[in-house]
């Protein structure tokens, strides 16, 4: 007999996300916070890449990047995006959609300087997404900045290195179930702190 019970609760989606990502940290071999970030070009062509989630809660989902990169330019030109988490070990997915706002300078400073020194140097040295004549050029820039800032132990955050917060308009949870009779539940938000939940055909 097929199990007709519902495994994805219809209650607080943020608490559910907290629970799922906590389990992912226990089971995923690398980067449980890795997520696909989908944006659109000015010509409406889709564009997607993997980034790391660095903060989350009811106010949104935060990641950091170079605003002069391809994705940074797309985010600034069209500040809306979609995120996808796929936790293969748990056979689960979460999709999140909504508009983006830039984090404050204080938030960007705090996160930038929480990173390892070499990571700070690498970000400051990179003209992300722009053509590079050779890897040696990039390594030389990294080494020059390392020498320049070694005594201080940190690098000034480049003004174009920033973060974005996606405020969810919708969150969808997907759970693998036997015989491909999967389970999907979508939450939509009203902008005033409330949400509605709908079970979807898989």
Z-matrix of the N, CA and C atoms (Angstrom, degrees):
N
C 1 1.468
C 2 1.536 1 109.29
N 3 1.323 2 117.19 1 137.01
C 4 1.464 3 121.94 2 -178.54
C 5 1.519 4 109.92 3 -76.84
N 6 1.329 5 115.75 4 135.10
C 7 1.459 6 121.88 5 178.31
C 8 1.525 7 109.19 6 -71.84
N 9 1.327 8 118.05 7 119.15
C 10 1.469 9 122.21 8 -179.00
C 11 1.528 10 112.78 9 -100.68
N 12 1.331 11 117.53 10 5.40
C 13 1.460 12 119.88 11 179.51
C 14 1.528 13 110.29 12 -71.76
N 15 1.332 14 116.34 13 155.71
C 16 1.461 15 121.95 14 -179.93
C 17 1.522 16 109.24 15 -100.80
N 18 1.332 17 116.21 16 124.87
C 19 1.462 18 121.51 17 -175.94
C 20 1.524 19 113.23 18 -94.17
N 21 1.348 20 117.30 19 -18.43
C 22 1.465 21 120.69 20 179.14
C 23 1.527 22 107.89 21 -99.20
N 24 1.324 23 118.22 22 114.81
C 25 1.467 24 119.60 23 -176.79
C 26 1.519 25 112.45 24 -68.28
N 27 1.321 26 116.04 25 152.94
C 28 1.459 27 122.05 26 -179.23
C 29 1.517 28 111.82 27 -90.95
N 30 1.329 29 117.57 28 8.29
C 31 1.457 30 121.78 29 -176.57
C 32 1.530 31 111.15 30 -88.16
N 33 1.317 32 118.31 31 -151.11
C 34 1.459 33 125.67 32 -171.39
C 35 1.530 34 113.18 33 -53.07
N 36 1.343 35 118.86 34 112.62
C 37 1.479 36 120.16 35 -178.89
C 38 1.529 37 112.72 36 -68.42
N 39 1.326 38 117.90 37 -27.82
C 40 1.465 39 119.66 38 -179.78
C 41 1.521 40 110.64 39 -72.91
N 42 1.316 41 116.80 40 -38.31
C 43 1.466 42 119.60 41 175.01
C 44 1.522 43 110.28 42 -65.62
N 45 1.328 44 116.34 43 -37.17
C 46 1.464 45 120.06 44 178.34
C 47 1.528 46 110.10 45 -65.98
N 48 1.334 47 117.50 46 -43.13
C 49 1.464 48 120.00 47 177.42
C 50 1.532 49 110.30 48 -61.36
N 51 1.335 50 117.02 49 -43.75
C 52 1.469 51 120.53 50 177.73
C 53 1.521 52 110.91 51 -55.34
N 54 1.324 53 115.94 52 -44.71
C 55 1.470 54 120.54 53 -178.14
C 56 1.526 55 110.85 54 -66.68
N 57 1.319 56 116.60 55 -42.96
C 58 1.471 57 119.73 56 -177.69
C 59 1.523 58 111.34 57 -68.03
N 60 1.340 59 117.97 58 -42.53
C 61 1.463 60 117.83 59 -178.01
C 62 1.524 61 110.57 60 -71.88
N 63 1.331 62 117.63 61 -30.13
C 64 1.468 63 120.37 62 175.40
C 65 1.529 64 110.07 63 -63.41
N 66 1.316 65 116.71 64 -41.59
C 67 1.466 66 120.07 65 176.60
C 68 1.526 67 110.87 66 -66.74
N 69 1.332 68 116.43 67 -36.21
C 70 1.459 69 119.86 68 179.56
C 71 1.532 70 110.86 69 -64.36
N 72 1.327 71 117.28 70 -37.58
C 73 1.467 72 119.57 71 178.08
C 74 1.523 73 111.37 72 -62.45
N 75 1.330 74 117.03 73 -26.44
C 76 1.464 75 120.69 74 179.46
C 77 1.528 76 112.38 75 -83.06
N 78 1.334 77 117.22 76 -24.88
C 79 1.466 78 119.45 77 -170.30
C 80 1.524 79 114.81 78 -113.69
N 81 1.340 80 117.46 79 -27.63
C 82 1.465 81 119.64 80 -177.07
C 83 1.528 82 110.21 81 -77.84
N 84 1.331 83 118.18 82 135.86
C 85 1.468 84 119.90 83 -178.21
C 86 1.525 85 113.32 84 -70.03
N 87 1.334 86 117.98 85 -29.55
C 88 1.473 87 121.51 86 -178.31
C 89 1.524 88 110.92 87 -146.73
N 90 1.316 89 116.18 88 135.64
C 91 1.470 90 122.65 89 167.01
C 92 1.521 91 114.16 90 50.05
N 93 1.319 92 116.25 91 66.62
C 94 1.465 93 120.01 92 175.81
C 95 1.523 94 111.45 93 -62.01
N 96 1.336 95 117.03 94 -18.74
C 97 1.467 96 121.43 95 179.57
C 98 1.526 97 112.88 96 -91.63
N 99 1.339 98 117.35 97 8.75
C 100 1.462 99 119.90 98 177.55
C 101 1.523 100 110.17 99 -71.86
N 102 1.324 101 115.86 100 137.94
C 103 1.465 102 120.00 101 -178.75
C 104 1.521 103 108.90 102 -145.41
N 105 1.304 104 115.46 103 146.41
C 106 1.459 105 120.87 104 172.77
C 107 1.526 106 107.79 105 -80.25
N 108 1.316 107 115.69 106 130.56
C 109 1.465 108 122.73 107 178.03
C 110 1.518 109 108.08 108 -110.47
N 111 1.322 110 116.50 109 116.40
C 112 1.463 111 121.71 110 -179.43
C 113 1.517 112 109.79 111 -106.12
N 114 1.329 113 114.86 112 128.97
C 115 1.454 114 122.15 113 177.24
C 116 1.532 115 107.64 114 -128.90
N 117 1.319 116 115.79 115 -175.80
C 118 1.464 117 120.21 116 176.13
C 119 1.515 118 109.15 117 -131.94
N 120 1.328 119 116.04 118 143.86
C 121 1.460 120 121.54 119 175.70
C 122 1.534 121 108.76 120 -74.64
N 123 1.339 122 117.53 121 167.37
C 124 1.473 123 118.86 122 176.16
C 125 1.529 124 112.92 123 -56.72
N 126 1.334 125 117.02 124 -25.57
C 127 1.457 126 120.28 125 177.24
C 128 1.516 127 113.59 126 -89.47
N 129 1.334 128 116.44 127 10.57
C 130 1.462 129 123.83 128 176.49
C 131 1.522 130 113.84 129 73.42
N 132 1.331 131 117.41 130 16.98
C 133 1.463 132 119.73 131 174.13
C 134 1.521 133 109.35 132 -80.73
N 135 1.327 134 118.31 133 139.80
C 136 1.458 135 119.82 134 -179.65
C 137 1.524 136 111.78 135 -70.70
N 138 1.320 137 115.25 136 151.61
C 139 1.458 138 122.04 137 -179.61
C 140 1.527 139 107.20 138 -146.67
N 141 1.324 140 118.14 139 131.51
C 142 1.461 141 120.15 140 -174.91
C 143 1.517 142 110.07 141 -143.33
N 144 1.350 143 115.45 142 147.67
C 145 1.460 144 122.40 143 176.70
C 146 1.528 145 107.89 144 -159.68
N 147 1.338 146 115.36 145 166.50
C 148 1.457 147 120.62 146 178.81
C 149 1.523 148 109.76 147 -92.20
N 150 1.334 149 115.55 148 136.99
C 151 1.465 150 122.71 149 173.70
C 152 1.526 151 107.22 150 -136.68
N 153 1.330 152 115.97 151 175.95
C 154 1.464 153 120.39 152 -179.37
C 155 1.521 154 111.11 153 -111.59
N 156 1.306 155 116.39 154 131.83
C 157 1.457 156 122.64 155 174.06
C 158 1.523 157 108.58 156 -70.21
N 159 1.339 158 116.98 157 130.70
C 160 1.462 159 120.41 158 -178.12
C 161 1.527 160 113.55 159 -120.34
N 162 1.290 161 117.56 160 1.20
C 163 1.459 162 121.53 161 175.96
C 164 1.508 163 108.88 162 -175.90
N 165 1.327 164 117.43 163 147.93
C 166 1.460 165 119.08 164 177.93
C 167 1.522 166 110.96 165 -158.66
N 168 1.310 167 114.80 166 155.11
C 169 1.453 168 123.03 167 178.54
C 170 1.512 169 108.68 168 171.69
N 171 1.322 170 117.71 169 -174.31
C 172 1.468 171 119.86 170 -178.60
C 173 1.530 172 114.43 171 -58.48
N 174 1.360 173 116.83 172 -22.25
C 175 1.467 174 118.78 173 179.04
C 176 1.520 175 112.44 174 -82.33
N 177 1.333 176 117.87 175 -12.09
C 178 1.448 177 118.98 176 175.93
C 179 1.516 178 114.57 177 143.68
N 180 1.341 179 114.44 178 -177.84
C 181 1.450 180 124.18 179 -175.94
C 182 1.525 181 107.60 180 -119.38
N 183 1.341 182 117.02 181 123.19
C 184 1.456 183 122.18 182 -167.23
C 185 1.528 184 111.35 183 -110.85
N 186 1.332 185 115.20 184 136.96
C 187 1.466 186 122.36 185 172.49
C 188 1.523 187 107.53 186 -142.18
N 189 1.335 188 115.77 187 163.05
C 190 1.466 189 121.21 188 -175.75
C 191 1.523 190 110.33 189 -123.28
N 192 1.338 191 114.97 190 151.43
C 193 1.458 192 119.75 191 -178.19
C 194 1.516 193 110.25 192 -165.46
N 195 1.315 194 115.06 193 174.30
C 196 1.454 195 123.50 194 172.10
C 197 1.532 196 107.16 195 -85.33
N 198 1.314 197 117.03 196 117.68
C 199 1.467 198 120.29 197 -177.13
C 200 1.515 199 112.59 198 -69.25
N 201 1.339 200 117.78 199 -12.18
C 202 1.464 201 120.99 200 177.13
C 203 1.533 202 111.97 201 -94.12
N 204 1.334 203 116.90 202 1.64
C 205 1.456 204 120.90 203 176.06
C 206 1.523 205 109.80 204 -76.53
N 207 1.326 206 116.09 205 175.22
C 208 1.464 207 119.10 206 177.41
C 209 1.520 208 111.00 207 -59.88
N 210 1.332 209 117.06 208 -48.10
C 211 1.461 210 118.18 209 -178.47
C 212 1.520 211 111.31 210 -66.89
N 213 1.350 212 116.58 211 -35.82
C 214 1.456 213 119.18 212 177.74
C 215 1.513 214 111.81 213 -61.91
N 216 1.326 215 116.47 214 -43.17
C 217 1.456 216 120.16 215 177.73
C 218 1.514 217 112.26 216 -63.24
N 219 1.332 218 116.70 217 -39.89
C 220 1.461 219 120.00 218 178.86
C 221 1.524 220 111.04 219 -67.08
N 222 1.327 221 116.90 220 -38.61
C 223 1.462 222 120.49 221 179.70
C 224 1.525 223 111.69 222 -67.16
N 225 1.326 224 116.59 223 -39.31
C 226 1.459 225 119.49 224 179.70
C 227 1.526 226 111.60 225 -71.12
N 228 1.332 227 116.86 226 -35.10
C 229 1.465 228 120.54 227 -179.33
C 230 1.523 229 112.18 228 -75.85
N 231 1.314 230 116.53 229 -32.03
C 232 1.466 231 121.71 230 -176.34
C 233 1.528 232 107.52 231 -142.96
N 234 1.335 233 117.79 232 83.12
C 235 1.466 234 121.43 233 -169.97
C 236 1.531 235 114.64 234 -76.25
N 237 1.304 236 114.77 235 63.73
C 238 1.455 237 121.59 236 171.49
C 239 1.524 238 107.70 237 -148.86
N 240 1.328 239 115.87 238 150.00
C 241 1.457 240 118.79 239 -173.60
C 242 1.516 241 109.89 240 -158.20
N 243 1.329 242 114.04 241 174.49
C 244 1.465 243 121.68 242 174.50
C 245 1.522 244 108.11 243 -130.89
N 246 1.320 245 116.15 244 144.37
C 247 1.455 246 123.20 245 177.99
C 248 1.520 247 109.02 246 -117.68
N 249 1.328 248 116.01 247 148.43
C 250 1.455 249 120.73 248 174.64
C 251 1.522 250 109.35 249 -137.65
N 252 1.327 251 115.29 250 123.06
C 253 1.462 252 122.02 251 170.31
C 254 1.526 253 107.68 252 -102.88
N 255 1.329 254 116.26 253 131.94
C 256 1.463 255 121.22 254 175.96
C 257 1.511 256 107.61 255 -128.22
N 258 1.332 257 116.28 256 109.54
C 259 1.456 258 122.01 257 179.28
C 260 1.517 259 107.78 258 -103.48
N 261 1.329 260 115.11 259 91.50
C 262 1.461 261 121.45 260 -172.52
C 263 1.519 262 111.84 261 -60.82
N 264 1.335 263 116.97 262 -38.92
C 265 1.461 264 120.09 263 -177.53
C 266 1.531 265 111.73 264 -64.72
N 267 1.333 266 116.51 265 -27.86
C 268 1.468 267 121.12 266 179.92
C 269 1.524 268 112.34 267 -99.61
N 270 1.339 269 116.29 268 -8.18
C 271 1.469 270 121.81 269 -178.54
C 272 1.531 271 110.45 270 58.22
N 273 1.337 272 112.96 271 50.51
C 274 1.465 273 120.16 272 -178.32
C 275 1.526 274 109.89 273 -135.76
N 276 1.333 275 115.32 274 152.59
C 277 1.461 276 122.56 275 172.52
C 278 1.520 277 109.14 276 -136.43
N 279 1.325 278 115.16 277 150.74
C 280 1.473 279 121.50 278 170.26
C 281 1.515 280 107.59 279 -133.81
N 282 1.332 281 116.44 280 128.77
C 283 1.464 282 123.11 281 175.17
C 284 1.522 283 108.17 282 -110.90
N 285 1.341 284 115.91 283 137.67
C 286 1.463 285 121.62 284 -178.80
C 287 1.517 286 108.17 285 -135.48
N 288 1.332 287 116.97 286 133.25
C 289 1.463 288 121.79 287 -177.43
C 290 1.517 289 109.65 288 -131.74
N 291 1.348 290 116.03 289 143.92
C 292 1.451 291 118.59 290 176.07
C 293 1.506 292 113.73 291 166.52
N 294 1.338 293 116.64 292 178.69
C 295 1.462 294 122.03 293 179.31
C 296 1.527 295 111.06 294 -80.03
N 297 1.328 296 114.84 295 160.98
C 298 1.464 297 121.37 296 -178.48
C 299 1.520 298 111.57 297 -118.54
N 300 1.320 299 115.12 298 147.75
C 301 1.457 300 122.01 299 168.60
C 302 1.523 301 107.63 300 -130.13
N 303 1.321 302 116.53 301 153.26
C 304 1.454 303 120.55 302 178.32
C 305 1.524 304 109.45 303 -78.02
N 306 1.318 305 117.37 304 142.25
C 307 1.463 306 121.07 305 176.77
C 308 1.528 307 108.56 306 -70.21
N 309 1.330 308 116.28 307 165.86
C 310 1.460 309 119.81 308 178.22
C 311 1.529 310 110.27 309 -71.69
N 312 1.320 311 115.72 310 160.42
C 313 1.463 312 120.55 311 176.42
C 314 1.528 313 110.63 312 -59.68
N 315 1.335 314 116.39 313 -35.74
C 316 1.463 315 120.32 314 179.92
C 317 1.527 316 111.16 315 -65.68
N 318 1.330 317 116.40 316 -40.51
C 319 1.467 318 119.79 317 177.29
C 320 1.522 319 110.88 318 -65.28
N 321 1.338 320 116.30 319 -43.10
C 322 1.460 321 119.85 320 -179.55
C 323 1.525 322 110.71 321 -65.06
N 324 1.335 323 117.09 322 -41.94
C 325 1.467 324 120.60 323 177.34
C 326 1.524 325 111.17 324 -59.70
N 327 1.333 326 115.30 325 -47.58
C 328 1.465 327 119.90 326 -176.37
C 329 1.520 328 111.03 327 -61.29
N 330 1.334 329 117.28 328 -44.14
C 331 1.460 330 118.19 329 -178.76
C 332 1.534 331 110.77 330 -71.88
N 333 1.338 332 117.64 331 -42.29
C 334 1.463 333 120.28 332 -178.66
C 335 1.527 334 110.29 333 -56.52
N 336 1.327 335 116.57 334 -43.63
C 337 1.465 336 119.81 335 -176.58
C 338 1.524 337 113.22 336 -83.82
N 339 1.328 338 117.47 337 -3.00
C 340 1.473 339 119.96 338 171.36
C 341 1.527 340 110.99 339 -84.63
N 342 1.325 341 116.90 340 -12.66
C 343 1.457 342 121.58 341 -177.93
C 344 1.534 343 110.22 342 -77.93
N 345 1.343 344 117.74 343 156.80
C 346 1.460 345 119.28 344 174.60
C 347 1.528 346 110.67 345 -57.19
N 348 1.322 347 116.00 346 149.38
C 349 1.463 348 122.12 347 -177.18
C 350 1.532 349 111.60 348 -52.64
N 351 1.330 350 117.30 349 -46.35
C 352 1.466 351 119.76 350 -177.54
C 353 1.526 352 110.75 351 -65.50
N 354 1.326 353 117.76 352 -32.41
C 355 1.473 354 120.12 353 176.50
C 356 1.522 355 110.80 354 -67.49
N 357 1.341 356 116.79 355 -39.43
C 358 1.465 357 119.63 356 175.15
C 359 1.527 358 110.56 357 -60.48
N 360 1.326 359 115.74 358 -45.53
C 361 1.465 360 120.63 359 179.66
C 362 1.529 361 110.53 360 -61.49
N 363 1.328 362 116.25 361 -45.12
C 364 1.459 363 120.13 362 -178.63
C 365 1.511 364 112.50 363 -60.18
N 366 1.332 365 116.73 364 -40.15
C 367 1.465 366 120.06 365 178.73
C 368 1.519 367 111.28 366 -68.44
N 369 1.326 368 116.46 367 -42.22
C 370 1.466 369 119.81 368 -179.11
C 371 1.520 370 111.55 369 -66.72
N 372 1.329 371 117.10 370 -30.81
C 373 1.463 372 121.17 371 -177.11
C 374 1.524 373 113.19 372 -82.43
N 375 1.315 374 117.14 373 -13.59
C 376 1.463 375 120.48 374 -171.41
C 377 1.528 376 112.99 375 -94.66
N 378 1.316 377 116.66 376 127.85
C 379 1.471 378 122.56 377 167.17
C 380 1.531 379 106.53 378 -91.76
N 381 1.291 380 115.87 379 71.50
C 382 1.458 381 121.99 380 -167.17
C 383 1.529 382 112.67 381 -52.57
N 384 1.323 383 114.88 382 134.29
C 385 1.471 384 125.28 383 178.48
C 386 1.520 385 114.25 384 78.94
N 387 1.330 386 117.72 385 -6.60
C 388 1.469 387 119.56 386 -179.86
C 389 1.527 388 110.12 387 -89.94
N 390 1.338 389 118.17 388 156.15
C 391 1.458 390 120.88 389 -179.41
C 392 1.532 391 111.42 390 -59.79
N 393 1.336 392 115.79 391 143.97
C 394 1.464 393 123.72 392 -179.14
C 395 1.525 394 107.91 393 -128.09
N 396 1.335 395 117.09 394 125.87
C 397 1.458 396 119.23 395 -175.77
C 398 1.523 397 112.82 396 -70.54
N 399 1.340 398 117.16 397 -32.93
C 400 1.460 399 120.37 398 176.54
C 401 1.519 400 108.85 399 -163.46
N 402 1.320 401 116.64 400 154.98
C 403 1.462 402 120.43 401 176.65
C 404 1.522 403 110.90 402 -61.27
N 405 1.336 404 116.80 403 -31.15
C 406 1.464 405 120.47 404 179.93
C 407 1.526 406 111.61 405 -59.30
N 408 1.326 407 117.37 406 -34.95
C 409 1.464 408 121.00 407 178.16
C 410 1.521 409 110.52 408 -62.44
N 411 1.327 410 116.37 409 -45.70
C 412 1.460 411 120.52 410 179.90
C 413 1.524 412 110.56 411 -64.59
N 414 1.339 413 117.09 412 -45.23
C 415 1.461 414 120.65 413 -179.54
C 416 1.525 415 110.57 414 -61.36
N 417 1.319 416 117.99 415 -38.72
C 418 1.466 417 121.12 416 178.41
C 419 1.523 418 111.00 417 -63.84
N 420 1.324 419 117.30 418 -39.20
C 421 1.465 420 120.40 419 177.57
C 422 1.523 421 110.49 420 -65.98
N 423 1.333 422 116.86 421 -40.78
C 424 1.466 423 120.97 422 177.63
C 425 1.524 424 110.05 423 -60.92
N 426 1.321 425 116.70 424 -47.44
C 427 1.464 426 120.54 425 -177.74
C 428 1.524 427 111.43 426 -64.53
N 429 1.325 428 117.66 427 -37.30
C 430 1.465 429 120.74 428 178.44
C 431 1.525 430 110.99 429 -64.72
N 432 1.332 431 116.98 430 -42.86
C 433 1.466 432 119.76 431 178.60
C 434 1.520 433 111.35 432 -70.04
N 435 1.320 434 117.77 433 -35.78
C 436 1.465 435 120.41 434 175.36
C 437 1.526 436 110.32 435 -57.12
N 438 1.305 437 115.96 436 -47.50
C 439 1.463 438 120.03 437 -179.78
C 440 1.524 439 111.13 438 -64.26
N 441 1.329 440 116.39 439 -38.93
C 442 1.466 441 120.69 440 -176.90
C 443 1.526 442 112.25 441 -66.61
N 444 1.340 443 116.23 442 -39.26
C 445 1.464 444 119.79 443 -172.58
C 446 1.528 445 114.01 444 -109.63
N 447 1.327 446 117.55 445 6.65
C 448 1.461 447 120.74 446 -176.17
C 449 1.532 448 112.09 447 -56.76
N 450 1.311 449 117.08 448 -43.42
C 451 1.465 450 120.40 449 -176.85
C 452 1.524 451 111.46 450 -64.42
N 453 1.331 452 115.87 451 -38.94
C 454 1.473 453 119.71 452 -179.11
C 455 1.519 454 111.50 453 -73.80
N 456 1.324 455 117.09 454 -28.64
C 457 1.468 456 120.95 455 179.40
C 458 1.509 457 114.04 456 79.47
N 459 1.329 458 117.56 457 0.92
C 460 1.459 459 121.14 458 174.67
C 461 1.514 460 108.95 459 -151.59
N 462 1.319 461 114.34 460 161.41
C 463 1.457 462 122.41 461 -174.86
C 464 1.522 463 108.38 462 -113.63
N 465 1.331 464 119.25 463 137.44
C 466 1.468 465 118.96 464 174.04
C 467 1.535 466 110.23 465 -57.84
N 468 1.317 467 116.71 466 133.08
C 469 1.470 468 119.12 467 179.12
C 470 1.522 469 109.71 468 -66.40
N 471 1.336 470 117.30 469 125.14
C 472 1.473 471 118.92 470 174.79
C 473 1.530 472 109.64 471 -60.72
N 474 1.317 473 118.81 472 139.46
C 475 1.469 474 120.01 473 -176.50
C 476 1.523 475 113.66 474 -61.33
N 477 1.347 476 116.98 475 -23.79
C 478 1.460 477 119.82 476 179.83
C 479 1.528 478 112.22 477 -87.59
N 480 1.322 479 119.01 478 -3.34
C 481 1.465 480 122.02 479 177.32
C 482 1.518 481 106.54 480 -91.70
N 483 1.309 482 116.61 481 115.36
C 484 1.462 483 119.97 482 -170.32
C 485 1.522 484 110.24 483 -148.03
N 486 1.298 485 115.57 484 -172.43
C 487 1.456 486 120.76 485 178.84
C 488 1.518 487 110.76 486 -133.44
N 489 1.324 488 114.30 487 163.32
C 490 1.462 489 120.91 488 178.47
C 491 1.524 490 109.13 489 -130.71
N 492 1.310 491 115.01 490 146.95
C 493 1.461 492 121.48 491 177.68
C 494 1.526 493 108.39 492 -118.31
N 495 1.309 494 116.69 493 120.10
C 496 1.465 495 121.44 494 176.89
C 497 1.521 496 108.44 495 -92.00
N 498 1.319 497 116.30 496 118.27
C 499 1.467 498 122.06 497 177.52
C 500 1.524 499 107.75 498 -89.86
N 501 1.321 500 118.70 499 113.37
C 502 1.469 501 119.49 500 -171.90
C 503 1.525 502 113.63 501 -67.15
N 504 1.316 503 114.59 502 129.62
C 505 1.458 504 121.30 503 166.90
C 506 1.524 505 110.18 504 -95.19
N 507 1.348 506 115.02 505 -23.17
C 508 1.464 507 120.36 506 178.30
C 509 1.528 508 108.73 507 -152.38
N 510 1.318 509 115.67 508 145.06
C 511 1.455 510 123.00 509 172.85
C 512 1.520 511 107.54 510 -134.47
N 513 1.324 512 116.10 511 132.50
C 514 1.457 513 120.10 512 -178.61
C 515 1.524 514 110.05 513 -126.82
N 516 1.314 515 115.90 514 127.27
C 517 1.464 516 122.87 515 -178.35
C 518 1.529 517 108.86 516 -107.39
N 519 1.329 518 115.28 517 133.28
C 520 1.470 519 122.06 518 -178.38
C 521 1.520 520 108.28 519 -126.06
N 522 1.326 521 115.06 520 133.53
C 523 1.457 522 121.41 521 -178.17
C 524 1.517 523 109.71 522 -130.18
N 525 1.338 524 115.73 523 126.52
C 526 1.463 525 120.64 524 175.69
C 527 1.526 526 109.79 525 -67.39
N 528 1.327 527 116.09 526 133.61
C 529 1.467 528 120.63 527 175.60
C 530 1.530 529 108.52 528 -133.48
N 531 1.328 530 117.92 529 160.71
C 532 1.468 531 120.91 530 -173.30
C 533 1.530 532 113.70 531 -54.70
N 534 1.334 533 114.54 532 147.92
C 535 1.469 534 122.88 533 175.59
C 536 1.529 535 113.38 534 61.40
N 537 1.321 536 115.54 535 25.70
C 538 1.464 537 122.53 536 179.63
C 539 1.523 538 112.50 537 61.77
N 540 1.319 539 116.52 538 23.51
C 541 1.470 540 121.22 539 173.84
C 542 1.528 541 107.19 540 -92.20
N 543 1.340 542 114.33 541 64.69
C 544 1.455 543 120.96 542 -170.34
C 545 1.526 544 111.73 543 -69.38
N 546 1.334 545 114.54 544 174.16
C 547 1.468 546 119.81 545 -179.70
C 548 1.521 547 108.92 546 -126.94
N 549 1.340 548 116.46 547 134.91
C 550 1.466 549 122.90 548 178.88
C 551 1.520 550 109.57 549 -133.36
N 552 1.311 551 115.69 550 136.63
C 553 1.467 552 120.48 551 174.47
C 554 1.524 553 108.40 552 -136.07
N 555 1.323 554 116.19 553 130.89
C 556 1.459 555 122.55 554 -178.09
C 557 1.531 556 109.84 555 -114.33
N 558 1.319 557 115.53 556 131.69
C 559 1.462 558 122.50 557 174.88
C 560 1.520 559 108.32 558 -109.19
N 561 1.318 560 116.98 559 133.63
C 562 1.459 561 121.47 560 173.58
C 563 1.517 562 107.99 561 -119.43
N 564 1.342 563 115.35 562 146.45
C 565 1.460 564 121.09 563 -172.57
C 566 1.526 565 110.56 564 -111.40
N 567 1.330 566 115.58 565 143.91
C 568 1.469 567 120.09 566 -174.79
C 569 1.521 568 113.10 567 -94.09
N 570 1.333 569 118.42 568 -0.66
C 571 1.459 570 121.27 569 179.99
C 572 1.504 571 114.35 570 84.94
N 573 1.310 572 116.82 571 -5.30
C 574 1.465 573 120.93 572 -179.81
C 575 1.526 574 111.29 573 -118.53
N 576 1.321 575 116.53 574 18.41
C 577 1.458 576 120.49 575 178.71
C 578 1.515 577 114.45 576 97.01
N 579 1.312 578 116.91 577 -5.32
C 580 1.464 579 120.16 578 -179.98
C 581 1.513 580 111.77 579 -101.52
N 582 1.325 581 115.63 580 162.75
C 583 1.464 582 120.34 581 177.95
C 584 1.509 583 109.95 582 -146.92
N 585 1.309 584 115.34 583 156.52
C 586 1.468 585 121.39 584 172.95
C 587 1.519 586 108.42 585 -119.58
N 588 1.303 587 116.39 586 149.78
C 589 1.460 588 122.22 587 -175.58
C 590 1.519 589 109.43 588 -119.88
N 591 1.337 590 115.93 589 136.46
C 592 1.446 591 121.26 590 179.38
C 593 1.514 592 109.50 591 -135.48
N 594 1.319 593 117.07 592 128.33
C 595 1.457 594 121.60 593 172.70
C 596 1.531 595 107.47 594 -78.22
N 597 1.341 596 116.82 595 135.75
C 598 1.467 597 121.23 596 -178.10
C 599 1.519 598 110.13 597 -116.00
N 600 1.316 599 115.87 598 149.83
C 601 1.461 600 118.73 599 169.82
C 602 1.525 601 108.55 600 -60.81
N 603 1.323 602 118.08 601 140.42
C 604 1.457 603 120.00 602 -178.83
C 605 1.535 604 111.18 603 -74.52
